Amino acid sequence: MDLLRVLLVLAGMDAAAGLALLPYVPRLAPDAMPGKVTATTFVLERPRCIFDPLANASDAVWLAVAFADAYTAFKNPTSRAEVPPYKGLPTARAYMTLEMAAAAYGCSAPGAAVLRVGGDTECCGRAPCNGPLPSPGPYRVKFLLMGCSGPKAETKWSDPILLRRGTGGNRAAISLPPPQNQRGKDTAVIIAAILASLGAALAMAMLGAVGYEWGTGILRLFFS
């Protein structure tokens, strides 16, 4: 079985680049789970066994993340020093993250069966950063096996992954005008209040005038 796996890997080897193209296609975690796709993160299935035929103990596996409209322009780094950082995503349109020892992807490796992309909100000063994704995307991802001398194997790119659109909770609240029907009701209430006030004022004026005339008549009776 191991020999067959090695032959399959070698069959996908790019002779010019010395890079094996593995048949695995990254995908979202298959099970229903809360928060599998959010406005800034998504959860991938962790591949198992696919790097075993080529990986050494010192090798590392990275995840390359690129905007779906720019993944074809992504160039594999030749060393760790050339790994595109998270902070360069807005301009480079891609970055690499989730550096892990190749053994973490072995057939019998312990640990979670999933990987959350974008889940680190406090990696501002560290590299590699697995920071929140800045927009809904869509994004494509691939796994890259790197050794001391550079890339050794890579998976295919995933299908486009579209995040949920944010609700704008972090933005300043915007005061929206009331609906047309509500504005009409408010206007009617204001007009009614004004008319009521005018009616009350008119009634007071009339009562004042009547009282003045009545008082004047009484005085005339006494002093005539």
Secondary structure as UniProt FT lines:
FT   HELIX           2..11
FT   STRAND          13..14
FT   TURN            15..18
FT   STRAND          19..21
FT   TURN            34..35
FT   STRAND          42..45
FT   TURN            50..54
FT   TURN            57..58
FT   STRAND          60..67
FT   TURN            68..70
FT   HELIX           71..73
FT   HELIX           80..82
FT   HELIX           86..88
FT   HELIX           89..92
FT   STRAND          94..101
FT   HELIX           102..105
FT   TURN            107..108
FT   STRAND          114..117
FT   TURN            124..125
FT   STRAND          139..147
FT   TURN            148..149
FT   STRAND          150..154
FT   TURN            169..170
FT   HELIX           180..223
//
